[in-house]
Amino acid sequence: MNSRTTITVYSRTKRTLESLKGDESWDEFLLKLVSEVQRLRREKNRSKLSEMFKADFEEVKIKKWAREY
């Protein structure tokens, strides 16, 4: 069962969102917006994890090299 609800926002916020929304329904627009935010967050987190892994790997290489000498 799909029920409806109301989200209260300032008029200025609604005007800004309406200009981005175009002809889409509010549901389509907001779901697309949420999807894009989630995609960007995943991309950011993947980048952070990649940097952390690279840093850890370099640290291990240096420690191994130091033990050899």
PDB file of N, CA, C and O in Angstrom:
ATOM      1  N   MET A   1       0.834  -1.174   0.000  1.00  0.00           N
ATOM      2  CA  MET A   1       0.000   0.000   0.000  1.00  0.00           C
ATOM      3  C   MET A   1       0.887   1.248   0.000  1.00  0.00           C
ATOM      4  O   MET A   1       1.741   1.406   0.873  1.00  0.00           O
ATOM      5  N   ASN A   2       0.688   2.106  -0.952  1.00  0.00           N
ATOM      6  CA  ASN A   2       1.450   3.351  -1.030  1.00  0.00           C
ATOM      7  C   ASN A   2       0.658   4.467  -0.376  1.00  0.00           C
ATOM      8  O   ASN A   2      -0.459   4.772  -0.794  1.00  0.00           O
ATOM      9  N   SER A   3       1.223   5.063   0.627  1.00  0.00           N
ATOM     10  CA  SER A   3       0.570   6.203   1.259  1.00  0.00           C
ATOM     11  C   SER A   3       1.349   7.454   0.902  1.00  0.00           C
ATOM     12  O   SER A   3       2.511   7.393   0.500  1.00  0.00           O
ATOM     13  N   ARG A   4       0.696   8.569   1.055  1.00  0.00           N
ATOM     14  CA  ARG A   4       1.341   9.841   0.748  1.00  0.00           C
ATOM     15  C   ARG A   4       1.647  10.581   2.038  1.00  0.00           C
ATOM     16  O   ARG A   4       1.024  10.351   3.075  1.00  0.00           O
ATOM     17  N   THR A   5       2.620  11.473   1.947  1.00  0.00           N
ATOM     18  CA  THR A   5       2.998  12.282   3.097  1.00  0.00           C
ATOM     19  C   THR A   5       3.375  13.677   2.608  1.00  0.00           C
ATOM     20  O   THR A   5       3.491  13.910   1.405  1.00  0.00           O
ATOM     21  N   THR A   6       3.557  14.572   3.516  1.00  0.00           N
ATOM     22  CA  THR A   6       3.935  15.941   3.187  1.00  0.00           C
ATOM     23  C   THR A   6       5.272  16.247   3.842  1.00  0.00           C
ATOM     24  O   THR A   6       5.509  15.891   4.997  1.00  0.00           O
ATOM     25  N   ILE A   7       6.134  16.905   3.099  1.00  0.00           N
ATOM     26  CA  ILE A   7       7.413  17.356   3.636  1.00  0.00           C
ATOM     27  C   ILE A   7       7.377  18.881   3.619  1.00  0.00           C
ATOM     28  O   ILE A   7       7.181  19.488   2.566  1.00  0.00           O
ATOM     29  N   THR A   8       7.563  19.491   4.769  1.00  0.00           N
ATOM     30  CA  THR A   8       7.511  20.945   4.866  1.00  0.00           C
ATOM     31  C   THR A   8       8.904  21.512   4.616  1.00  0.00           C
ATOM     32  O   THR A   8       9.870  21.151   5.287  1.00  0.00           O
ATOM     33  N   VAL A   9       8.985  22.408   3.635  1.00  0.00           N
ATOM     34  CA  VAL A   9      10.239  23.093   3.320  1.00  0.00           C
ATOM     35  C   VAL A   9       9.938  24.570   3.096  1.00  0.00           C
ATOM     36  O   VAL A   9       8.794  24.955   2.857  1.00  0.00           O
ATOM     37  N   TYR A  10      10.964  25.376   3.174  1.00  0.00           N
ATOM     38  CA  TYR A  10      10.803  26.796   2.875  1.00  0.00           C
ATOM     39  C   TYR A  10      10.462  26.976   1.401  1.00  0.00           C
ATOM     40  O   TYR A  10      10.854  26.171   0.556  1.00  0.00           O
ATOM     41  N   SER A  11       9.721  28.049   1.105  1.00  0.00           N
ATOM     42  CA  SER A  11       9.315  28.347  -0.274  1.00  0.00           C
ATOM     43  C   SER A  11      10.522  28.453  -1.196  1.00  0.00           C
ATOM     44  O   SER A  11      10.490  27.977  -2.331  1.00  0.00           O
ATOM     45  N   ARG A  12      11.581  29.077  -0.705  1.00  0.00           N
ATOM     46  CA  ARG A  12      12.793  29.239  -1.514  1.00  0.00           C
ATOM     47  C   ARG A  12      13.376  27.877  -1.891  1.00  0.00           C
ATOM     48  O   ARG A  12      13.801  27.666  -3.027  1.00  0.00           O
ATOM     49  N   THR A  13      13.391  26.958  -0.925  1.00  0.00           N
ATOM     50  CA  THR A  13      13.899  25.608  -1.180  1.00  0.00           C
ATOM     51  C   THR A  13      13.038  24.916  -2.222  1.00  0.00           C
ATOM     52  O   THR A  13      13.559  24.271  -3.132  1.00  0.00           O
ATOM     53  N   LYS A  14      11.719  25.046  -2.096  1.00  0.00           N
ATOM     54  CA  LYS A  14      10.811  24.404  -3.051  1.00  0.00           C
ATOM     55  C   LYS A  14      11.006  24.967  -4.454  1.00  0.00           C
ATOM     56  O   LYS A  14      11.021  24.212  -5.426  1.00  0.00           O
ATOM     57  N   ARG A  15      11.154  26.274  -4.568  1.00  0.00           N
ATOM     58  CA  ARG A  15      11.379  26.882  -5.895  1.00  0.00           C
ATOM     59  C   ARG A  15      12.670  26.356  -6.524  1.00  0.00           C
ATOM     60  O   ARG A  15      12.711  26.068  -7.720  1.00  0.00           O
ATOM     61  N   THR A  16      13.719  26.234  -5.713  1.00  0.00           N
ATOM     62  CA  THR A  16      14.995  25.719  -6.225  1.00  0.00           C
ATOM     63  C   THR A  16      14.841  24.279  -6.698  1.00  0.00           C
ATOM     64  O   THR A  16      15.310  23.917  -7.777  1.00  0.00           O
ATOM     65  N   LEU A  17      14.179  23.458  -5.880  1.00  0.00           N
ATOM     66  CA  LEU A  17      13.967  22.064  -6.253  1.00  0.00           C
ATOM     67  C   LEU A  17      13.078  21.944  -7.488  1.00  0.00           C
ATOM     68  O   LEU A  17      13.337  21.110  -8.356  1.00  0.00           O
ATOM     69  N   GLU A  18      12.029  22.771  -7.577  1.00  0.00           N
ATOM     70  CA  GLU A  18      11.145  22.729  -8.740  1.00  0.00           C
ATOM     71  C   GLU A  18      11.885  23.077 -10.021  1.00  0.00           C
ATOM     72  O   GLU A  18      11.591  22.522 -11.080  1.00  0.00           O
ATOM     73  N   SER A  19      12.846  23.992  -9.931  1.00  0.00           N
ATOM     74  CA  SER A  19      13.601  24.355 -11.133  1.00  0.00           C
ATOM     75  C   SER A  19      14.482  23.195 -11.601  1.00  0.00           C
ATOM     76  O   SER A  19      14.748  23.066 -12.796  1.00  0.00           O
ATOM     77  N   LEU A  20      14.929  22.362 -10.684  1.00  0.00           N
ATOM     78  CA  LEU A  20      15.727  21.188 -11.041  1.00  0.00           C
ATOM     79  C   LEU A  20      14.855  20.016 -11.468  1.00  0.00           C
ATOM     80  O   LEU A  20      15.257  19.211 -12.308  1.00  0.00           O
ATOM     81  N   LYS A  21      13.692  19.923 -10.902  1.00  0.00           N
ATOM     82  CA  LYS A  21      12.776  18.801 -11.104  1.00  0.00           C
ATOM     83  C   LYS A  21      12.217  18.748 -12.519  1.00  0.00           C
ATOM     84  O   LYS A  21      12.056  17.669 -13.088  1.00  0.00           O
ATOM     85  N   GLY A  22      11.927  19.901 -13.079  1.00  0.00           N
ATOM     86  CA  GLY A  22      11.354  19.924 -14.424  1.00  0.00           C
ATOM     87  C   GLY A  22       9.996  19.242 -14.461  1.00  0.00           C
ATOM     88  O   GLY A  22       9.141  19.503 -13.615  1.00  0.00           O
ATOM     89  N   ASP A  23       9.796  18.355 -15.456  1.00  0.00           N
ATOM     90  CA  ASP A  23       8.500  17.691 -15.650  1.00  0.00           C
ATOM     91  C   ASP A  23       8.358  16.394 -14.860  1.00  0.00           C
ATOM     92  O   ASP A  23       7.301  15.764 -14.896  1.00  0.00           O
ATOM     93  N   GLU A  24       9.401  15.989 -14.152  1.00  0.00           N
ATOM     94  CA  GLU A  24       9.333  14.747 -13.382  1.00  0.00           C
ATOM     95  C   GLU A  24       8.358  14.907 -12.216  1.00  0.00           C
ATOM     96  O   GLU A  24       8.109  16.016 -11.744  1.00  0.00           O
ATOM     97  N   SER A  25       7.812  13.776 -11.761  1.00  0.00           N
ATOM     98  CA  SER A  25       7.008  13.819 -10.542  1.00  0.00           C
ATOM     99  C   SER A  25       7.967  14.018  -9.365  1.00  0.00           C
ATOM    100  O   SER A  25       9.169  13.779  -9.479  1.00  0.00           O
ATOM    101  N   TRP A  26       7.413  14.459  -8.238  1.00  0.00           N
ATOM    102  CA  TRP A  26       8.260  14.628  -7.071  1.00  0.00           C
ATOM    103  C   TRP A  26       8.903  13.310  -6.666  1.00  0.00           C
ATOM    104  O   TRP A  26      10.074  13.275  -6.287  1.00  0.00           O
ATOM    105  N   ASP A  27       8.135  12.224  -6.746  1.00  0.00           N
ATOM    106  CA  ASP A  27       8.689  10.911  -6.396  1.00  0.00           C
ATOM    107  C   ASP A  27       9.869  10.548  -7.286  1.00  0.00           C
ATOM    108  O   ASP A  27      10.921  10.142  -6.792  1.00  0.00           O
ATOM    109  N   GLU A  28       9.699  10.691  -8.590  1.00  0.00           N
ATOM    110  CA  GLU A  28      10.788  10.369  -9.530  1.00  0.00           C
ATOM    111  C   GLU A  28      12.011  11.239  -9.255  1.00  0.00           C
ATOM    112  O   GLU A  28      13.138  10.749  -9.186  1.00  0.00           O
ATOM    113  N   PHE A  29      11.767  12.527  -9.102  1.00  0.00           N
ATOM    114  CA  PHE A  29      12.864  13.464  -8.882  1.00  0.00           C
ATOM    115  C   PHE A  29      13.625  13.165  -7.594  1.00  0.00           C
ATOM    116  O   PHE A  29      14.854  13.092  -7.599  1.00  0.00           O
ATOM    117  N   LEU A  30      12.896  12.991  -6.492  1.00  0.00           N
ATOM    118  CA  LEU A  30      13.556  12.764  -5.204  1.00  0.00           C
ATOM    119  C   LEU A  30      14.270  11.417  -5.166  1.00  0.00           C
ATOM    120  O   LEU A  30      15.358  11.314  -4.599  1.00  0.00           O
ATOM    121  N   LEU A  31      13.679  10.387  -5.756  1.00  0.00           N
ATOM    122  CA  LEU A  31      14.358   9.083  -5.796  1.00  0.00           C
ATOM    123  C   LEU A  31      15.630   9.162  -6.629  1.00  0.00           C
ATOM    124  O   LEU A  31      16.648   8.571  -6.268  1.00  0.00           O
ATOM    125  N   LYS A  32      15.576   9.890  -7.739  1.00  0.00           N
ATOM    126  CA  LYS A  32      16.771  10.080  -8.570  1.00  0.00           C
ATOM    127  C   LYS A  32      17.839  10.866  -7.805  1.00  0.00           C
ATOM    128  O   LYS A  32      19.026  10.552  -7.887  1.00  0.00           O
ATOM    129  N   LEU A  33      17.414  11.872  -7.075  1.00  0.00           N
ATOM    130  CA  LEU A  33      18.329  12.681  -6.272  1.00  0.00           C
ATOM    131  C   LEU A  33      19.005  11.833  -5.194  1.00  0.00           C
ATOM    132  O   LEU A  33      20.217  11.926  -4.997  1.00  0.00           O
ATOM    133  N   VAL A  34      18.227  11.015  -4.502  1.00  0.00           N
ATOM    134  CA  VAL A  34      18.773  10.130  -3.465  1.00  0.00           C
ATOM    135  C   VAL A  34      19.760   9.145  -4.082  1.00  0.00           C
ATOM    136  O   VAL A  34      20.831   8.896  -3.527  1.00  0.00           O
ATOM    137  N   SER A  35      19.397   8.595  -5.218  1.00  0.00           N
ATOM    138  CA  SER A  35      20.269   7.643  -5.907  1.00  0.00           C
ATOM    139  C   SER A  35      21.616   8.283  -6.260  1.00  0.00           C
ATOM    140  O   SER A  35      22.666   7.662  -6.097  1.00  0.00           O
ATOM    141  N   GLU A  36      21.579   9.511  -6.738  1.00  0.00           N
ATOM    142  CA  GLU A  36      22.811  10.223  -7.094  1.00  0.00           C
ATOM    143  C   GLU A  36      23.668  10.508  -5.867  1.00  0.00           C
ATOM    144  O   GLU A  36      24.890  10.362  -5.920  1.00  0.00           O
ATOM    145  N   VAL A  37      23.052  10.908  -4.775  1.00  0.00           N
ATOM    146  CA  VAL A  37      23.795  11.161  -3.531  1.00  0.00           C
ATOM    147  C   VAL A  37      24.451   9.873  -3.047  1.00  0.00           C
ATOM    148  O   VAL A  37      25.612   9.887  -2.638  1.00  0.00           O
ATOM    149  N   GLN A  38      23.724   8.765  -3.090  1.00  0.00           N
ATOM    150  CA  GLN A  38      24.290   7.486  -2.668  1.00  0.00           C
ATOM    151  C   GLN A  38      25.459   7.081  -3.565  1.00  0.00           C
ATOM    152  O   GLN A  38      26.476   6.589  -3.077  1.00  0.00           O
ATOM    153  N   ARG A  39      25.316   7.287  -4.871  1.00  0.00           N
ATOM    154  CA  ARG A  39      26.395   6.963  -5.809  1.00  0.00           C
ATOM    155  C   ARG A  39      27.642   7.780  -5.490  1.00  0.00           C
ATOM    156  O   ARG A  39      28.747   7.239  -5.464  1.00  0.00           O
ATOM    157  N   LEU A  40      27.472   9.069  -5.248  1.00  0.00           N
ATOM    158  CA  LEU A  40      28.611   9.942  -4.938  1.00  0.00           C
ATOM    159  C   LEU A  40      29.276   9.546  -3.623  1.00  0.00           C
ATOM    160  O   LEU A  40      30.501   9.580  -3.512  1.00  0.00           O
ATOM    161  N   ARG A  41      28.480   9.173  -2.633  1.00  0.00           N
ATOM    162  CA  ARG A  41      29.042   8.740  -1.347  1.00  0.00           C
ATOM    163  C   ARG A  41      29.833   7.442  -1.508  1.00  0.00           C
ATOM    164  O   ARG A  41      30.914   7.299  -0.938  1.00  0.00           O
ATOM    165  N   ARG A  42      29.293   6.497  -2.284  1.00  0.00           N
ATOM    166  CA  ARG A  42      30.020   5.239  -2.518  1.00  0.00           C
ATOM    167  C   ARG A  42      31.342   5.512  -3.227  1.00  0.00           C
ATOM    168  O   ARG A  42      32.375   4.940  -2.878  1.00  0.00           O
ATOM    169  N   GLU A  43      31.300   6.389  -4.223  1.00  0.00           N
ATOM    170  CA  GLU A  43      32.514   6.748  -4.964  1.00  0.00           C
ATOM    171  C   GLU A  43      33.550   7.377  -4.029  1.00  0.00           C
ATOM    172  O   GLU A  43      34.732   7.040  -4.091  1.00  0.00           O
ATOM    173  N   LYS A  44      33.107   8.281  -3.173  1.00  0.00           N
ATOM    174  CA  LYS A  44      33.998   8.945  -2.213  1.00  0.00           C
ATOM    175  C   LYS A  44      34.595   7.920  -1.241  1.00  0.00           C
ATOM    176  O   LYS A  44      35.792   7.953  -0.954  1.00  0.00           O
ATOM    177  N   ASN A  45      33.753   7.014  -0.739  1.00  0.00           N
ATOM    178  CA  ASN A  45      34.239   5.993   0.192  1.00  0.00           C
ATOM    179  C   ASN A  45      35.204   5.026  -0.473  1.00  0.00           C
ATOM    180  O   ASN A  45      36.192   4.621   0.139  1.00  0.00           O
ATOM    181  N   ARG A  46      34.930   4.648  -1.729  1.00  0.00           N
ATOM    182  CA  ARG A  46      35.864   3.779  -2.460  1.00  0.00           C
ATOM    183  C   ARG A  46      37.215   4.455  -2.612  1.00  0.00           C
ATOM    184  O   ARG A  46      38.258   3.817  -2.468  1.00  0.00           O
ATOM    185  N   SER A  47      37.192   5.748  -2.903  1.00  0.00           N
ATOM    186  CA  SER A  47      38.431   6.501  -3.058  1.00  0.00           C
ATOM    187  C   SER A  47      39.210   6.550  -1.737  1.00  0.00           C
ATOM    188  O   SER A  47      40.428   6.368  -1.724  1.00  0.00           O
ATOM    189  N   LYS A  48      38.507   6.794  -0.636  1.00  0.00           N
ATOM    190  CA  LYS A  48      39.158   6.832   0.675  1.00  0.00           C
ATOM    191  C   LYS A  48      39.763   5.469   1.016  1.00  0.00           C
ATOM    192  O   LYS A  48      40.897   5.385   1.488  1.00  0.00           O
ATOM    193  N   LEU A  49      38.991   4.400   0.771  1.00  0.00           N
ATOM    194  CA  LEU A  49      39.492   3.056   1.060  1.00  0.00           C
ATOM    195  C   LEU A  49      40.713   2.737   0.208  1.00  0.00           C
ATOM    196  O   LEU A  49      41.672   2.128   0.682  1.00  0.00           O
ATOM    197  N   SER A  50      40.668   3.149  -1.040  1.00  0.00           N
ATOM    198  CA  SER A  50      41.794   2.906  -1.934  1.00  0.00           C
ATOM    199  C   SER A  50      43.050   3.606  -1.424  1.00  0.00           C
ATOM    200  O   SER A  50      44.136   3.027  -1.433  1.00  0.00           O
ATOM    201  N   GLU A  51      42.899   4.847  -0.981  1.00  0.00           N
ATOM    202  CA  GLU A  51      44.034   5.595  -0.440  1.00  0.00           C
ATOM    203  C   GLU A  51      44.557   4.945   0.844  1.00  0.00           C
ATOM    204  O   GLU A  51      45.767   4.859   1.054  1.00  0.00           O
ATOM    205  N   MET A  52      43.637   4.490   1.702  1.00  0.00           N
ATOM    206  CA  MET A  52      44.050   3.837   2.943  1.00  0.00           C
ATOM    207  C   MET A  52      44.810   2.543   2.641  1.00  0.00           C
ATOM    208  O   MET A  52      45.829   2.255   3.268  1.00  0.00           O
ATOM    209  N   PHE A  53      44.314   1.776   1.689  1.00  0.00           N
ATOM    210  CA  PHE A  53      44.969   0.525   1.329  1.00  0.00           C
ATOM    211  C   PHE A  53      46.347   0.795   0.748  1.00  0.00           C
ATOM    212  O   PHE A  53      47.313   0.105   1.073  1.00  0.00           O
ATOM    213  N   LYS A  54      46.432   1.794  -0.106  1.00  0.00           N
ATOM    214  CA  LYS A  54      47.718   2.153  -0.713  1.00  0.00           C
ATOM    215  C   LYS A  54      48.707   2.583   0.367  1.00  0.00           C
ATOM    216  O   LYS A  54      49.872   2.187   0.331  1.00  0.00           O
ATOM    217  N   ALA A  55      48.257   3.387   1.321  1.00  0.00           N
ATOM    218  CA  ALA A  55      49.134   3.856   2.405  1.00  0.00           C
ATOM    219  C   ALA A  55      49.601   2.678   3.249  1.00  0.00           C
ATOM    220  O   ALA A  55      50.781   2.591   3.586  1.00  0.00           O
ATOM    221  N   ASP A  56      48.693   1.771   3.594  1.00  0.00           N
ATOM    222  CA  ASP A  56      49.075   0.597   4.382  1.00  0.00           C
ATOM    223  C   ASP A  56      50.063  -0.269   3.624  1.00  0.00           C
ATOM    224  O   ASP A  56      51.020  -0.774   4.211  1.00  0.00           O
ATOM    225  N   PHE A  57      49.846  -0.448   2.332  1.00  0.00           N
ATOM    226  CA  PHE A  57      50.733  -1.264   1.512  1.00  0.00           C
ATOM    227  C   PHE A  57      52.126  -0.651   1.466  1.00  0.00           C
ATOM    228  O   PHE A  57      53.119  -1.370   1.581  1.00  0.00           O
ATOM    229  N   GLU A  58      52.215   0.654   1.302  1.00  0.00           N
ATOM    230  CA  GLU A  58      53.515   1.331   1.268  1.00  0.00           C
ATOM    231  C   GLU A  58      54.220   1.180   2.616  1.00  0.00           C
ATOM    232  O   GLU A  58      55.435   0.990   2.661  1.00  0.00           O
ATOM    233  N   GLU A  59      53.470   1.262   3.707  1.00  0.00           N
ATOM    234  CA  GLU A  59      54.051   1.115   5.038  1.00  0.00           C
ATOM    235  C   GLU A  59      54.629  -0.287   5.212  1.00  0.00           C
ATOM    236  O   GLU A  59      55.717  -0.443   5.767  1.00  0.00           O
ATOM    237  N   VAL A  60      53.922  -1.292   4.748  1.00  0.00           N
ATOM    238  CA  VAL A  60      54.398  -2.674   4.835  1.00  0.00           C
ATOM    239  C   VAL A  60      55.668  -2.846   4.011  1.00  0.00           C
ATOM    240  O   VAL A  60      56.620  -3.485   4.457  1.00  0.00           O
ATOM    241  N   LYS A  61      55.683  -2.268   2.792  1.00  0.00           N
ATOM    242  CA  LYS A  61      56.881  -2.366   1.938  1.00  0.00           C
ATOM    243  C   LYS A  61      58.090  -1.736   2.622  1.00  0.00           C
ATOM    244  O   LYS A  61      59.188  -2.291   2.579  1.00  0.00           O
ATOM    245  N   ILE A  62      57.894  -0.593   3.246  1.00  0.00           N
ATOM    246  CA  ILE A  62      58.999   0.098   3.911  1.00  0.00           C
ATOM    247  C   ILE A  62      59.502  -0.709   5.105  1.00  0.00           C
ATOM    248  O   ILE A  62      60.709  -0.836   5.307  1.00  0.00           O
ATOM    249  N   LYS A  63      58.581  -1.254   5.892  1.00  0.00           N
ATOM    250  CA  LYS A  63      59.002  -2.070   7.050  1.00  0.00           C
ATOM    251  C   LYS A  63      59.767  -3.301   6.587  1.00  0.00           C
ATOM    252  O   LYS A  63      60.759  -3.673   7.214  1.00  0.00           O
ATOM    253  N   LYS A  64      59.335  -3.938   5.516  1.00  0.00           N
ATOM    254  CA  LYS A  64      60.016  -5.110   4.992  1.00  0.00           C
ATOM    255  C   LYS A  64      61.424  -4.727   4.517  1.00  0.00           C
ATOM    256  O   LYS A  64      62.398  -5.433   4.778  1.00  0.00           O
ATOM    257  N   TRP A  65      61.502  -3.596   3.818  1.00  0.00           N
ATOM    258  CA  TRP A  65      62.789  -3.124   3.326  1.00  0.00           C
ATOM    259  C   TRP A  65      63.716  -2.821   4.493  1.00  0.00           C
ATOM    260  O   TRP A  65      64.899  -3.158   4.443  1.00  0.00           O
ATOM    261  N   ALA A  66      63.192  -2.184   5.551  1.00  0.00           N
ATOM    262  CA  ALA A  66      64.003  -1.833   6.720  1.00  0.00           C
ATOM    263  C   ALA A  66      64.537  -3.077   7.419  1.00  0.00           C
ATOM    264  O   ALA A  66      65.669  -3.065   7.904  1.00  0.00           O
ATOM    265  N   ARG A  67      63.761  -4.138   7.482  1.00  0.00           N
ATOM    266  CA  ARG A  67      64.216  -5.373   8.120  1.00  0.00           C
ATOM    267  C   ARG A  67      65.340  -6.020   7.315  1.00  0.00           C
ATOM    268  O   ARG A  67      66.215  -6.673   7.883  1.00  0.00           O
ATOM    269  N   GLU A  68      65.317  -5.843   6.015  1.00  0.00           N
ATOM    270  CA  GLU A  68      66.346  -6.441   5.163  1.00  0.00           C
ATOM    271  C   GLU A  68      67.690  -5.751   5.350  1.00  0.00           C
ATOM    272  O   GLU A  68      68.737  -6.355   5.114  1.00  0.00           O
ATOM    273  N   TYR A  69      67.669  -4.488   5.773  1.00  0.00           N
ATOM    274  CA  TYR A  69      68.910  -3.725   5.909  1.00  0.00           C
ATOM    275  C   TYR A  69      69.091  -3.307   7.291  1.00  0.00           C
ATOM    276  O   TYR A  69      70.081  -2.650   7.613  1.00  0.00           O
TER     277      TYR A  69
END
